[in-house]
Amino acid sequence: MKEYKVVTWKMGLTKNEEKLEDALNLYAREGWVLKQVSDHSTRIVFERDKNR
């Protein structure tokens, strides 16, 4: 069974790409896999196995 996490990314004025990269790496360490990024990169969907 899969579980999903939806994250709304708020675009900042400074170091936005670095902060986004840090957040993506954090979720990856927790076992989340990036499934989708919306057109304007404001909504990110992650997936992982529920019984890991």
N, C-alpha and C positions, 0 to 999 in steps of 0.2 A: 504494500500500500504506500502511496506517495502522500506527502504533505507539502503545502505551498506557503510561501511568505511573499506578501506584496509590500514593497517599500516605496513610499513617495519621496523622491529626491528633490530637495529644495535648492535651487541654483543660487549660489552665493556670488559675491563680487570678487573674492580673492581666493586663490588656490583651489578652485572648484574641482579641477581635474585630479589634483593630488588627494583631496578629501574623498572624491568618488572612488578612486583607486584603493585607498585605505579601507573604505567601507566594503567594497567588493572582496578584497582579500580577507577581511574579517569574517564575512559570511562564508567564504570558501573554506576557511579553517574550521568552521562549525559544521561543515558537510553540505552546505547549500550549493546548488548548481544553478547558474544563471540560465533562465529559460527565455526571457523576453525583456526588451527595453522599449518603452513607448517611443513614438516619433520624436518627441521633444525631450527625451531622456528624463522625464519627471516621474514615471512609474516603472519600477523594476520588479520582475517576478522571478522568484527562486523556487527550486524544487529539491527535495531530498527524500530518501526512504524513511518512512515513519518508524520502522522497527530496525534501526541501525545498531 
